[in-house]
Amino acid sequence: MRMSYSEMKKKCPNLQENLSSCNCSYTSCDKTGLCCQCVHYHRQSNEIPACFFPDHAEKTWDRSFRNFINVWKDKV
């Protein structure tokens, strides 16, 4: 049986550190602080997690590769 996200949060040794650098503004996300689960979820949806975006871009909730490129194209 698969462990629930709430059970994972109880067992995650890095949860507090992960939460301190998580800028996800989607308040009902059950994966907040569970970086591995977040990356897995967004990868399945052909998206990039919030923490790869600056705050102003993250707040749009557009996690697409296209938006990622548009946000960063002039900064790298």
C-alpha positions in Angstrom: 0.0 0.0 0.0 1.3 3.4 -0.9 2.0 5.9 1.9 -0.1 9.1 1.9 1.5 12.5 1.6 0.7 13.3 5.2 2.5 10.1 6.3 5.4 11.0 4.0 5.6 14.4 5.7 5.8 12.8 9.1 8.7 10.7 8.0 10.6 13.2 5.8 13.9 14.1 7.6 14.3 17.2 5.3 10.7 18.6 5.5 11.5 21.7 7.5 14.5 22.6 5.3 12.5 21.9 2.2 9.6 24.1 3.4 12.0 27.0 4.1 13.0 27.2 0.5 9.6 26.3 -1.1 8.0 29.2 -2.8 4.9 27.4 -4.1 1.9 29.6 -3.6 -0.7 26.9 -4.3 -1.9 26.6 -0.7 -3.9 23.4 -1.1 -0.9 21.4 -2.5 -0.4 18.3 -0.5 3.1 17.9 -1.8 4.5 21.1 -0.4 7.8 20.3 1.3 8.0 16.8 -0.3 10.4 17.8 -3.1 10.7 14.3 -4.6 7.0 14.0 -4.9 6.6 17.5 -6.3 9.2 16.9 -9.0 7.6 13.6 -9.9 4.1 15.1 -10.1 5.1 18.0 -12.3 7.3 15.9 -14.5 4.3 13.6 -15.2 2.4 16.8 -16.3 5.3 18.1 -18.4 5.7 20.9 -16.0 8.5 22.4 -13.8 8.0 22.8 -10.0 7.5 26.3 -8.5 10.9 26.5 -6.9 12.5 26.8 -10.4 10.7 30.1 -11.0 11.3 33.5 -9.4 8.4 34.5 -7.1 6.7 36.8 -9.6 6.5 34.1 -12.2 5.6 31.4 -9.8 2.4 33.3 -8.8 1.0 32.8 -12.3 0.9 29.1 -11.6 2.1 28.6 -15.2 4.6 25.8 -14.7 5.1 25.1 -18.4 8.5 24.6 -20.0 7.6 27.5 -22.4 7.0 29.8 -19.4 10.2 28.6 -17.8 12.2 29.5 -20.9 10.5 32.8 -21.3 11.2 33.8 -17.7 14.9 32.8 -17.8 15.9 33.4 -21.4 17.5 36.8 -20.8 18.9 35.9 -17.5 21.3 33.1 -18.3 
